[in-house]
Amino acid sequence: MTDPQDSAVASPEDGATTNGNGAARPSHYERIGGAESVKAAVRLFYDRVLADPELAGYFTSVNMEEQRRHLALMLTVVLGGPNTYAGRGLAEAHQPLNIPDEHYAKVGGHLIDTLTALGVPDDILDDVRATLGAVRDQVVSSGTAAGV
């Protein structure tokens, strides 16, 4: 990821930070359990999305193993984990799909519902929601109404 504005996503919590006493505070990625937890969340998330008749059509010609890997790498970045994402940017990957705001909101809802079901803390959910809002315009086709 070279430029967070057009290549993928930027994390609201970039790695470990410090608390008021100067002690290291774990990243969201570390707090939820790292790579294995992210992979589990991605599996459950895509189970939900692929079961949604309004969204499943976006994935009929998609290599889902690769898609899951890409999302796990992107979600890792969002949660402040190591950044090894080298795929296409959000706009490049999504704009040709003409995704309406309604579908973006449904996907975001599935992600938040998945993370909630897995017991992700509210402060992390809030940061994920903020990231969804921040990248919306890169994914949603122009001319649609705002909102996640």
C-alpha positions as CSV (number, residue, x, y, z in Angstrom):
1,M,0.0,0.0,0.0
2,T,1.7,3.1,-1.2
3,D,-1.0,5.9,-0.7
4,P,-3.8,5.2,1.7
5,Q,-6.1,7.6,-0.1
6,D,-6.2,5.7,-3.3
7,S,-4.5,2.3,-2.8
8,A,-6.4,0.6,0.0
9,V,-7.2,1.8,3.5
10,A,-5.5,3.6,6.3
11,S,-5.7,2.5,9.9
12,P,-7.2,4.7,12.6
13,E,-5.0,2.8,15.0
14,D,-1.6,2.3,13.3
15,G,0.1,-0.3,15.4
16,A,1.0,-0.1,19.1
17,T,0.7,3.3,20.7
18,T,1.4,4.6,24.1
19,N,-1.0,5.3,27.0
20,G,-0.7,8.4,29.1
21,N,2.1,6.8,31.2
22,G,4.3,6.1,28.1
23,A,3.6,2.4,28.3
24,A,2.9,0.5,25.0
25,R,-0.8,0.0,24.3
26,P,-1.6,-3.0,22.1
27,S,-3.1,-2.3,18.6
28,H,-6.7,-3.3,17.9
29,Y,-5.2,-6.2,15.9
30,E,-3.4,-7.5,18.9
31,R,-6.4,-6.9,21.2
32,I,-8.6,-9.1,19.1
33,G,-6.1,-12.0,18.8
34,G,-4.1,-11.2,15.7
35,A,-4.0,-13.1,12.4
36,E,-6.1,-16.1,13.4
37,S,-8.9,-13.9,14.7
38,V,-8.9,-11.7,11.6
39,K,-9.0,-14.9,9.4
40,A,-11.9,-16.2,11.4
41,A,-13.8,-12.9,11.1
42,V,-13.2,-12.9,7.3
43,R,-14.5,-16.4,7.0
44,L,-17.7,-15.6,8.9
45,F,-18.1,-12.3,7.1
46,Y,-18.1,-13.8,3.7
47,D,-20.4,-16.6,4.8
48,R,-22.9,-13.8,5.7
49,V,-22.3,-11.8,2.5
50,L,-22.5,-14.9,0.2
51,A,-25.8,-15.9,1.9
52,D,-27.2,-12.4,1.2
53,P,-29.2,-12.6,-2.1
54,E,-28.6,-8.9,-2.8
55,L,-24.8,-9.2,-2.5
56,A,-23.9,-12.7,-3.6
57,G,-24.0,-11.8,-7.3
58,Y,-20.9,-9.6,-6.9
59,F,-18.9,-12.7,-6.2
60,T,-20.1,-15.2,-8.8
61,S,-16.8,-14.9,-10.8
62,V,-14.5,-14.1,-7.9
63,N,-11.8,-16.4,-6.6
64,M,-13.1,-16.5,-3.0
65,E,-9.9,-17.9,-1.5
66,E,-8.0,-14.9,-3.0
67,Q,-10.8,-12.5,-2.0
68,R,-10.7,-13.7,1.6
69,R,-6.9,-13.3,1.7
70,H,-7.2,-9.7,0.4
71,L,-9.8,-8.8,2.9
72,A,-7.8,-10.3,5.8
73,L,-4.8,-8.3,4.8
74,M,-6.8,-5.1,4.5
75,L,-8.6,-5.7,7.8
76,T,-5.3,-6.3,9.4
77,V,-4.2,-2.8,8.3
78,V,-7.4,-1.2,9.5
79,L,-6.9,-2.8,12.9
80,G,-3.3,-1.6,13.2
81,G,-1.6,-4.8,12.4
82,P,1.3,-5.4,10.0
83,N,0.8,-3.8,6.5
84,T,1.6,-6.4,3.9
85,Y,-1.3,-5.5,1.5
86,A,-0.1,-5.1,-2.0
87,G,-3.4,-5.5,-4.0
88,R,-5.4,-3.1,-6.0
89,G,-6.7,0.0,-4.4
90,L,-10.3,0.2,-3.3
91,A,-11.5,2.5,-6.1
92,E,-9.7,0.5,-8.8
93,A,-11.3,-2.7,-7.5
94,H,-14.8,-1.5,-6.8
95,Q,-15.7,1.4,-9.1
96,P,-16.2,-0.8,-12.1
97,L,-18.8,-2.8,-10.2
98,N,-21.2,0.2,-9.9
99,I,-21.9,-0.5,-6.2
100,P,-24.8,1.5,-4.9
101,D,-24.7,3.0,-1.4
102,E,-27.4,0.5,-0.2
103,H,-25.2,-2.4,-1.0
104,Y,-22.2,-0.8,0.6
105,A,-24.2,-0.2,3.7
106,K,-25.3,-3.9,3.7
107,V,-21.7,-5.1,3.4
108,G,-20.7,-2.7,6.2
109,G,-23.5,-4.0,8.3
110,H,-22.4,-7.6,7.8
111,L,-18.9,-6.7,8.8
112,I,-20.0,-5.0,12.0
113,D,-22.5,-7.8,12.8
114,T,-19.7,-10.4,12.3
115,L,-17.3,-8.5,14.5
116,T,-20.0,-7.9,17.1
117,A,-20.8,-11.7,17.2
118,L,-17.2,-12.4,17.7
119,G,-17.1,-10.2,20.8
120,V,-15.0,-7.3,19.3
121,P,-15.0,-4.4,21.8
122,D,-17.1,-1.3,21.1
123,D,-14.2,1.0,20.7
124,I,-12.8,-1.2,17.9
125,L,-16.2,-1.4,16.2
126,D,-16.4,2.4,16.3
127,D,-13.0,2.6,14.5
128,V,-14.1,0.1,11.9
129,R,-17.3,2.1,11.3
130,A,-15.2,5.3,11.0
131,T,-12.9,3.6,8.4
132,L,-16.0,2.3,6.5
133,G,-17.2,5.9,6.4
134,A,-13.8,7.3,5.3
135,V,-13.5,4.9,2.4
136,R,-17.1,4.9,1.2
137,D,-16.5,7.2,-1.7
138,Q,-13.7,4.9,-3.1
139,V,-16.2,2.0,-3.2
140,V,-19.6,3.4,-3.9
141,S,-20.5,4.5,-7.5
142,S,-20.8,8.3,-7.8
143,G,-24.3,9.7,-7.7
144,T,-25.5,7.7,-4.7
145,A,-26.6,8.9,-1.3
146,A,-24.3,9.0,1.6
147,G,-24.4,6.7,4.7
148,V,-23.0,3.6,6.2
